[in-house]
Amino acid sequence: MGAFGYTRPQTYLPHGDAIGFSLSFNVRVRYDMHNCLDMSIYDHSKEHFLSDTSAFCMCENAHMSKQHIQDELRNRQKAWIERIKQATGKSYTEIARESGCAASTVYRFMGDQSDHCLSAATEAKIKARFGDNPEKVDAAIPVPISAIPVVGIVQAGLWQAEYARPFAMADEFVSVGPDPRYAGLQRSAFKVLGDSMNLLYPPGTTVIAVSFYDLGRGPKTGEKVIVVRKVDGYEEATIKEIEILADGRVALWPRSTNPEYSQALILPVNSFSDEFPDNGCHPEYRIVGLVTQSIKLE
């Protein structure tokens, strides 16, 4: 039975005038009066000595005192912690917390002028989280963020003189990242009200859309589109899922839990005009935008 309550492995029994002693409860140094024989790290959980000694200290001569070796170990532990700090940009407190140690453990060790070393348990936790030789983490690459103006409301049955206001008059904006699918195209945001599409876009959702005019193409089956209906000079805008029928007509489908919105609106062929009739006496429809993104409330 050793001095610290465990049985040392047979391979480590002292011989001749060699002696063994403890450093921070996990380092055992064996040397004789003339030559340093070895240094091993003792793993209490597995009751054996680990072969890796490079992360800690080495005895350069047989005349180093226990205090000198403790100081060397402490200095190497401090340098290791400092490398972690420099590589990750984390504070001593963050290093401790992320390693599962008490928040003040590393901070106190790095600032303490006493001769104590990190315990084997603390050392193992930090090593498990950050490793022996942490590599520098590259700074995060900033993502360009765009402020998209909220230019209108989409809600079936909400009649307005204009469904969308000019960009310059927008008083609300949403911040979104780039969308490489539609790079260079102007994007607009709309607030969704009502329940005609609540299976996809609950009330309060913000949708981002691009103009089909800017896309240079018409809509495709399955796409979610912003549809504008104009009657007697007033407009309503809503979102629907589009289906292009075999005969060229267009079906606009609601996606709602409300049985009132269960049937598709069928538009005649060539319903994609950007212009309304001058007289404004009959309902006319425009499919003006492709929904590319939605921001939902949780």
Buried (B, 14 or more C-beta within 10 A) or exposed (E): EEEEEEEBEEEBEEEEEBEBBBBBEBBBBBBBEEEBBBBBBBEBEEEBBEEEBEBBBBBEEEEBEEEBBBBBBBEBBBEBBEBBBEBBEBEBBBBBBBBEBEBEBBBBBBEEEEEEBBBBBBBBBBBEBBBEEBEEEEEEEEEEEEEBBBBBBBBBEBBBEEBBBEEEEBEEEBEBEEBEEBEEBEBBBBBBBBBBBBBBBEEEBBBBBBBBEBEEEEBEEEBBBBBBBBEEEBBBBBBBBBBBEEEEBBBBBBBBEEEEBEEBBEBEEEBBEEEBEEEEEEEBBBBBBBBBBBBEEE
